[in-house]
């Protein structure tokens, strides 16, 4: 019924509109955090400082820490470029590019769902030095704002497959809809086909936290999407580990 997948958009999309909805636990790293993984919160910080998810789990060991700080990224780097260089490693819990335009290079915070996935990434990127983003090998550090394994979320990912009536399951409509609901960055969007009545899109957000998770919750509760044929599910993260993949030796 549907055509073969093809890329629709590989550019990062960031919405700075807070007019409708903003998750209270959304962390945005402002200029004060550039190059400083544990920089003090400034007026640029828009998360909820009382939320435990925004506070360092300082008691974790390095091996239990799922979060990293990447430096020396191209100033033009996008989430698509960064996440596209990570394959067969692990599910990405959160990814945020930090580029304030005042530095020669950009930085990023990258967090995995589990310590096992994080250790696989650290071995691949920091120990073996095999991570290359836009032609440059970034400097990979363990983030001082420690984040532990997210238990009970094995089937959750940053990727949503959305199917339903083509008038609401299309890139322009969903882009505008998400734009008014929460802040997000997009890795890429894959069109799995449109027969004129029904359509299927695979939307790869940069993060599960505050992005894919919130998109799913909002769509499931909004009357706009209360069609019998509408469906949204978590799908496989292309960064996830596969036996024999590039991240394994």
ZAKOLMI-877404 format. One record per residue: residue number from 1; chain; y, x, z of N, C-alpha, C in turn. Coordinates in steps of 0.1 Angstrom, whole numbers, plus 5000, padded with zeros to 4 digits. Layout:
! ZAKOLMI-877404
> n/chain/nY/nX/nZ/caY/caX/caZ/cY/cX/cZ
> NUM/A/Y/X/Z/Y/X/Z/Y/X/Z
...
//
This chain:
! ZAKOLMI-877404
> n/chain/nY/nX/nZ/caY/caX/caZ/cY/cX/cZ
> 1/A/4988/5008/5000/5000/5000/5000/5013/5008/5000
> 2/A/5011/5020/5007/5023/5028/5008/5022/5041/5001
> 3/A/5034/5047/4998/5035/5059/4990/5031/5071/4999
> 4/A/5030/5083/4992/5028/5095/5000/5040/5099/5007
> 5/A/5039/5105/5019/5050/5109/5027/5059/5119/5019
> 6/A/5072/5118/5022/5082/5128/5017/5093/5129/5027
> 7/A/5100/5140/5027/5110/5142/5036/5123/5134/5033
> 8/A/5128/5128/5043/5141/5121/5041/5153/5129/5046
> 9/A/5151/5135/5057/5163/5142/5063/5158/5153/5073
> 10/A/5162/5165/5070/5158/5176/5079/5169/5182/5087
> 11/A/5181/5175/5086/5192/5180/5094/5192/5174/5108
> 12/A/5197/5182/5118/5198/5177/5131/5209/5166/5132
> 13/A/5206/5155/5139/5216/5144/5140/5219/5144/5155
> 14/A/5232/5144/5158/5236/5143/5172/5247/5132/5173
> 15/A/5244/5123/5182/5253/5112/5184/5261/5114/5197
> 16/A/5274/5114/5196/5282/5117/5208/5289/5104/5213
> 17/A/5284/5092/5208/5290/5079/5212/5283/5074/5224
> 18/A/5290/5071/5234/5285/5066/5247/5289/5051/5249
> 19/A/5293/5045/5238/5299/5031/5239/5289/5021/5244
> 20/A/5276/5023/5241/5267/5012/5245/5257/5016/5256
> 21/A/5251/5028/5255/5240/5031/5264/5239/5046/5265
> 22/A/5237/5050/5278/5235/5064/5280/5225/5065/5292
> 23/A/5213/5071/5289/5203/5073/5300/5210/5081/5311
> 24/A/5207/5077/5323/5213/5084/5335/5208/5098/5336
> 25/A/5196/5101/5332/5190/5114/5334/5191/5123/5322
> 26/A/5201/5120/5313/5202/5128/5301/5210/5141/5304
> 27/A/5204/5153/5301/5211/5165/5304/5217/5171/5291
> 28/A/5230/5174/5291/5236/5180/5280/5242/5193/5285
> 29/A/5240/5204/5278/5244/5217/5283/5257/5220/5276
> 30/A/5268/5221/5284/5281/5224/5278/5284/5239/5277
> 31/A/5296/5242/5272/5299/5256/5270/5296/5265/5282
> 32/A/5297/5260/5294/5295/5268/5306/5281/5273/5307
> 33/A/5272/5266/5300/5257/5270/5301/5253/5280/5291
> 34/A/5262/5283/5281/5257/5292/5270/5254/5306/5275
> 35/A/5241/5310/5273/5237/5323/5278/5234/5324/5292
> 36/A/5235/5312/5300/5233/5312/5314/5224/5300/5317
> 37/A/5211/5303/5317/5201/5292/5319/5204/5284/5332
> 38/A/5209/5290/5342/5211/5282/5355/5226/5281/5358
> 39/A/5234/5280/5348/5249/5280/5350/5253/5268/5358
> 40/A/5263/5269/5367/5267/5257/5375/5271/5246/5366
> 41/A/5269/5234/5371/5273/5222/5363/5288/5221/5362
> 42/A/5293/5217/5351/5308/5216/5349/5311/5202/5345
> 43/A/5323/5199/5341/5327/5186/5337/5320/5182/5324
> 44/A/5314/5191/5317/5307/5188/5305/5293/5183/5308
> 45/A/5289/5184/5320/5275/5179/5323/5276/5164/5324
> 46/A/5267/5157/5317/5267/5142/5317/5255/5136/5323
> 47/A/5247/5144/5329/5235/5138/5335/5237/5134/5349
> 48/A/5227/5128/5356/5228/5124/5369/5224/5135/5379
> 49/A/5233/5141/5386/5229/5153/5394/5220/5149/5406
> 50/A/5219/5136/5409/5210/5132/5420/5196/5129/5415
> 51/A/5194/5129/5402/5181/5127/5396/5172/5140/5398
> 52/A/5160/5138/5403/5152/5150/5405/5148/5157/5392
> 53/A/5148/5149/5381/5145/5155/5369/5155/5165/5364
> 54/A/5167/5164/5369/5178/5173/5365/5180/5185/5375
> 55/A/5171/5186/5385/5172/5196/5395/5160/5206/5393
> 56/A/5163/5219/5396/5153/5229/5394/5142/5227/5404
> 57/A/5129/5228/5400/5118/5228/5408/5115/5243/5412
> 58/A/5124/5248/5421/5125/5262/5423/5112/5268/5429
> 59/A/5103/5260/5435/5091/5265/5441/5080/5269/5431
> 60/A/5082/5265/5418/5072/5268/5408/5071/5283/5405
> 61/A/5060/5287/5402/5058/5301/5397/5062/5302/5382
> 62/A/5064/5314/5377/5067/5315/5363/5056/5308/5354
> 63/A/5044/5310/5358/5033/5305/5350/5032/5289/5351
> 64/A/5039/5283/5361/5039/5269/5362/5052/5263/5355
> 65/A/5061/5271/5352/5074/5267/5346/5072/5264/5331
> 66/A/5076/5252/5327/5074/5247/5313/5087/5249/5305
> 67/A/5097/5255/5310/5110/5255/5304/5115/5269/5300
> 68/A/5121/5270/5288/5126/5283/5283/5140/5282/5278
> 69/A/5146/5294/5278/5160/5296/5273/5159/5306/5261
> 70/A/5163/5301/5249/5163/5310/5237/5177/5314/5233
> 71/A/5178/5327/5232/5191/5333/5228/5190/5339/5214
> 72/A/5202/5343/5209/5203/5350/5196/5198/5341/5184
> 73/A/5201/5328/5185/5198/5319/5174/5210/5319/5164
> 74/A/5208/5316/5152/5218/5315/5142/5228/5304/5147
> 75/A/5241/5306/5144/5251/5296/5148/5249/5283/5140
> 76/A/5242/5283/5129/5239/5272/5121/5225/5266/5124
> 77/A/5219/5270/5134/5205/5266/5137/5205/5251/5140
> 78/A/5195/5244/5136/5193/5230/5139/5180/5228/5147
> 79/A/5178/5217/5152/5165/5214/5159/5154/5215/5149
> 80/A/5156/5210/5137/5146/5211/5127/5141/5225/5124
> 81/A/5151/5234/5123/5148/5248/5121/5140/5254/5132
> 82/A/5144/5251/5145/5137/5257/5156/5123/5251/5158
> 83/A/5122/5238/5158/5109/5232/5160/5100/5234/5148
> 84/A/5106/5236/5136/5097/5239/5124/5091/5252/5125
> 85/A/5096/5261/5133/5090/5274/5135/5079/5274/5146
> 86/A/5078/5263/5153/5068/5262/5163/5057/5252/5159
> 87/A/5045/5258/5156/5034/5249/5152/5021/5254/5159
> 88/A/5013/5244/5162/5000/5247/5169/5002/5254/5183
> 89/A/5012/5250/5190/5016/5256/5203/5014/5245/5214
> 90/A/5022/5234/5213/5021/5224/5223/5032/5213/5221
> 91/A/5030/5202/5228/5040/5191/5226/5053/5195/5233
> 92/A/5064/5192/5226/5077/5195/5231/5082/5183/5239
> 93/A/5086/5186/5251/5091/5176/5260/5106/5174/5258
> 94/A/5113/5185/5256/5127/5184/5253/5132/5197/5246
> 95/A/5141/5195/5237/5147/5206/5230/5162/5203/5228
> 96/A/5171/5212/5231/5185/5210/5230/5192/5223/5225
> 97/A/5199/5222/5214/5206/5233/5208/5220/5234/5215
> 98/A/5223/5246/5220/5236/5248/5226/5245/5257/5217
> 99/A/5255/5251/5211/5263/5259/5202/5277/5254/5203
> 100/A/5286/5261/5211/5299/5256/5213/5309/5261/5203
> 101/A/5305/5269/5193/5314/5274/5183/5322/5286/5188
> 102/A/5320/5290/5200/5328/5301/5205/5321/5315/5206
> 103/A/5308/5314/5203/5299/5326/5204/5293/5329/5190
> 104/A/5290/5342/5188/5284/5346/5176/5270/5340/5173
> 105/A/5263/5337/5184/5250/5331/5183/5249/5318/5191
> 106/A/5239/5310/5187/5236/5298/5195/5225/5301/5204
> 107/A/5222/5291/5213/5211/5292/5223/5205/5278/5223
> 108/A/5193/5278/5230/5186/5265/5231/5178/5265/5243
> 109/A/5176/5253/5249/5167/5250/5260/5155/5243/5254
> 110/A/5143/5248/5257/5131/5243/5251/5121/5241/5263
> 111/A/5116/5229/5264/5106/5225/5275/5094/5219/5269
> 112/A/5082/5223/5274/5070/5217/5270/5065/5207/5280
> 113/A/5055/5199/5277/5050/5189/5286/5042/5195/5297
> 114/A/5034/5206/5294/5025/5212/5304/5027/5227/5305
> 115/A/5022/5232/5316/5023/5246/5318/5014/5254/5309
> 116/A/5002/5248/5305/4993/5254/5296/5000/5256/5282
> 117/A/5007/5245/5277/5014/5246/5265/5025/5256/5266
> 118/A/5032/5257/5277/5043/5266/5279/5038/5281/5279
> 119/A/5027/5283/5285/5022/5297/5285/5017/5301/5271
> 120/A/5012/5292/5264/5008/5295/5250/5021/5299/5242
> 121/A/5032/5291/5244/5044/5295/5237/5049/5308/5241
> 122/A/5049/5311/5254/5054/5324/5259/5047/5335/5253
> 123/A/5034/5334/5253/5025/5345/5247/5029/5347/5232
> 124/A/5030/5336/5225/5033/5336/5211/5047/5342/5208
> 125/A/5057/5337/5215/5071/5340/5212/5076/5353/5219
> 126/A/5073/5355/5232/5078/5366/5240/5069/5378/5240
> 127/A/5057/5376/5242/5047/5387/5244/5044/5393/5230
> 128/A/5039/5384/5221/5035/5388/5208/5047/5389/5198
> 129/A/5058/5383/5201/5070/5384/5193/5069/5378/5179
> 130/A/5061/5367/5178/5058/5361/5165/5067/5349/5162
> 131/A/5076/5346/5171/5086/5335/5168/5098/5340/5160
> 132/A/5100/5334/5148/5111/5337/5140/5118/5324/5136
> 133/A/5131/5323/5138/5138/5311/5135/5150/5315/5126
> 134/A/5149/5310/5113/5160/5313/5104/5161/5327/5100
> 135/A/5150/5334/5101/5149/5349/5098/5152/5358/5109
> 136/A/5155/5352/5121/5158/5360/5133/5148/5358/5144
> 137/A/5144/5368/5151/5135/5366/5163/5144/5364/5175
> 138/A/5144/5352/5181/5152/5350/5193/5147/5357/5205
> 139/A/5156/5358/5214/5152/5364/5228/5147/5352/5236
> 140/A/5135/5353/5241/5129/5342/5249/5128/5345/5264
> 141/A/5135/5337/5272/5135/5339/5286/5129/5326/5293
> 142/A/5123/5328/5304/5119/5317/5313/5131/5311/5319
> 143/A/5133/5298/5317/5145/5291/5322/5145/5291/5338
> 144/A/5156/5295/5343/5157/5295/5358/5158/5281/5364
> 145/A/5161/5271/5356/5161/5257/5360/5147/5252/5357
> 146/A/5138/5254/5367/5123/5253/5364/5119/5238/5363
> 147/A/5110/5236/5354/5105/5222/5351/5089/5224/5351
> 148/A/5083/5215/5359/5068/5216/5360/5061/5207/5350
> 149/A/5048/5207/5350/5040/5199/5341/5043/5184/5343
> 150/A/5044/5177/5332/5046/5162/5333/5032/5155/5333
> 151/A/5028/5151/5344/5015/5145/5345/5015/5130/5341
> 152/A/5003/5126/5336/5002/5112/5332/5008/5109/5318
> 153/A/5012/5119/5310/5019/5116/5298/5012/5122/5286
> 154/A/4998/5123/5287/4991/5130/5276/4993/5123/5262
> 155/A/4995/5110/5262/4996/5103/5249/5011/5102/5245
> 156/A/5020/5107/5252/5034/5106/5249/5039/5118/5241
> 157/A/5047/5116/5231/5053/5127/5223/5067/5123/5219
> 158/A/5074/5133/5213/5087/5131/5207/5087/5124/5194
> 159/A/5075/5120/5189/5074/5115/5175/5070/5100/5176
> 160/A/5078/5092/5169/5075/5077/5169/5071/5074/5154
> 161/A/5061/5066/5153/5058/5059/5140/5062/5045/5141
> 162/A/5071/5041/5133/5077/5028/5133/5074/5020/5121
> 163/A/5068/5008/5122/5064/5000/5111/5068/4986/5113
> 164/A/5072/4979/5102/5076/4966/5102/5084/4961/5090
> 165/A/5091/4950/5091/5099/4946/5080/5109/4956/5075
> 166/A/5110/4958/5062/5118/4969/5056/5133/4967/5059
> 167/A/5137/4955/5062/5152/4953/5065/5156/4960/5078
> 168/A/5146/4962/5087/5150/4969/5099/5143/4982/5101
> 169/A/5132/4985/5093/5126/4998/5093/5130/5006/5081
> 170/A/5142/5011/5082/5147/5020/5072/5157/5030/5078
> 171/A/5159/5041/5072/5167/5052/5078/5182/5047/5081
> 172/A/5189/5041/5072/5203/5038/5075/5204/5028/5087
> 173/A/5195/5018/5087/5196/5008/5098/5193/5014/5112
> 174/A/5182/5022/5112/5178/5028/5125/5187/5039/5130
> 175/A/5193/5046/5120/5203/5056/5124/5215/5050/5131
> 176/A/5220/5040/5124/5231/5033/5130/5228/5026/5144
> 177/A/5216/5021/5145/5211/5014/5157/5210/5024/5168
> 178/A/5203/5035/5166/5201/5046/5176/5215/5052/5180
> 179/A/5223/5053/5170/5237/5059/5172/5245/5052/5182
> 180/A/5243/5039/5183/5250/5031/5193/5243/5030/5206
> 181/A/5231/5036/5208/5224/5034/5220/5222/5046/5229
> 182/A/5221/5058/5223/5218/5070/5231/5221/5082/5223
> 183/A/5223/5093/5230/5225/5106/5223/5212/5112/5219
> 184/A/5211/5117/5207/5199/5123/5202/5201/5133/5191
> 185/A/5191/5141/5189/5190/5150/5178/5177/5148/5171
> 186/A/5177/5148/5158/5165/5146/5150/5159/5158/5144
> 187/A/5146/5160/5145/5139/5171/5138/5138/5167/5123
> 188/A/5131/5157/5120/5130/5152/5107/5125/5138/5107
> 189/A/5127/5131/5095/5122/5117/5093/5113/5118/5081
> 190/A/5101/5112/5082/5092/5111/5071/5089/5097/5067
> 191/A/5092/5094/5055/5089/5081/5049/5075/5079/5045
> 192/A/5068/5070/5051/5054/5068/5048/5052/5056/5038
> 193/A/5063/5051/5033/5062/5041/5023/5069/5028/5025
> 194/A/5073/5022/5015/5080/5009/5015/5076/5001/5003
> 195/A/5069/4989/5005/5065/4981/4994/5075/4970/4991
> 196/A/5087/4971/4996/5097/4961/4994/5097/4950/5005
> 197/A/5086/4949/5013/5086/4939/5024/5083/4946/5037
> 198/A/5074/4956/5037/5070/4963/5049/5073/4978/5047
> 199/A/5076/4985/5057/5079/4999/5056/5073/5007/5069
> 200/A/5071/5020/5067/5066/5028/5078/5074/5041/5078
> 201/A/5080/5044/5089/5087/5057/5091/5082/5065/5103
> 202/A/5081/5078/5101/5077/5087/5112/5090/5094/5116
> 203/A/5095/5091/5128/5108/5096/5133/5105/5107/5144
> 204/A/5108/5119/5140/5105/5131/5149/5118/5134/5156
> 205/A/5120/5129/5168/5131/5133/5176/5130/5148/5181
> 206/A/5141/5153/5186/5140/5167/5192/5133/5167/5206
> 207/A/5134/5155/5212/5129/5154/5226/5121/5141/5228
> 208/A/5112/5142/5237/5106/5129/5243/5116/5124/5253
> 209/A/5120/5132/5262/5128/5128/5273/5142/5123/5268
> 210/A/5145/5111/5271/5158/5105/5268/5161/5102/5253
> 211/A/5150/5105/5245/5152/5102/5231/5140/5094/5226
> 212/A/5129/5099/5223/5118/5091/5218/5114/5081/5228
> 213/A/5113/5085/5241/5110/5075/5251/5120/5064/5252
> 214/A/5133/5067/5251/5143/5056/5252/5143/5047/5240
> 215/A/5141/5054/5228/5140/5046/5215/5129/5036/5216
> 216/A/5118/5040/5221/5106/5031/5222/5109/5019/5231
> 217/A/5114/5022/5243/5117/5012/5253/5127/5002/5248
> 218/A/5138/5007/5242/5149/4999/5237/5144/4990/5226
> 219/A/5136/4995/5216/5131/4987/5205/5121/4976/5210
> 220/A/5113/4980/5220/5104/4970/5225/5110/4959/5232
> 221/A/5122/4961/5237/5129/4950/5245/5140/4943/5238
> 222/A/5144/4948/5226/5155/4942/5219/5150/4931/5210
> 223/A/5156/4919/5210/5152/4908/5202/5152/4911/5187
> 224/A/5161/4921/5183/5162/4925/5169/5148/4929/5163
> 225/A/5140/4935/5172/5127/4940/5167/5115/4931/5171
> 226/A/5118/4919/5175/5107/4909/5180/5101/4902/5168
> 227/A/5096/4910/5158/5089/4905/5147/5074/4907/5149
> 228/A/5066/4897/5145/5051/4898/5146/5046/4911/5140
> 229/A/5052/4915/5129/5046/4927/5122/5052/4940/5126
> 230/A/5062/4939/5136/5069/4952/5140/5060/4959/5150
> 231/A/5059/4972/5148/5051/4981/5157/5057/4994/5159
> 232/A/5057/5000/5171/5062/5013/5173/5052/5020/5183
> 233/A/5047/5032/5179/5038/5039/5187/5041/5054/5187
> 234/A/5036/5061/5197/5037/5075/5198/5027/5081/5188
> 235/A/5032/5092/5180/5023/5098/5171/5023/5113/5174
> 236/A/5014/5120/5167/5012/5134/5170/5025/5143/5168
> 237/A/5028/5151/5177/5038/5161/5176/5033/5173/5167
> 238/A/5040/5176/5156/5035/5187/5148/5035/5200/5155
> 239/A/5042/5201/5166/5042/5214/5174/5029/5215/5182
> 240/A/5022/5204/5183/5010/5204/5192/4999/5214/5188
> 241/A/4991/5217/5198/4981/5227/5196/4969/5222/5188
> 242/A/4964/5229/5179/4952/5226/5172/4943/5239/5172
> 243/A/4930/5237/5174/4921/5248/5175/4921/5256/5161
> 244/A/4923/5269/5162/4924/5277/5150/4937/5278/5144
> 245/A/4948/5272/5150/4961/5272/5144/4968/5285/5146
> 246/A/4981/5285/5141/4988/5298/5141/4992/5303/5154
> 247/A/4992/5294/5164/4996/5298/5178/4984/5304/5185
> 248/A/4972/5304/5179/4960/5309/5186/4955/5322/5180
> 249/A/4951/5331/5189/4945/5343/5184/4933/5347/5193
//
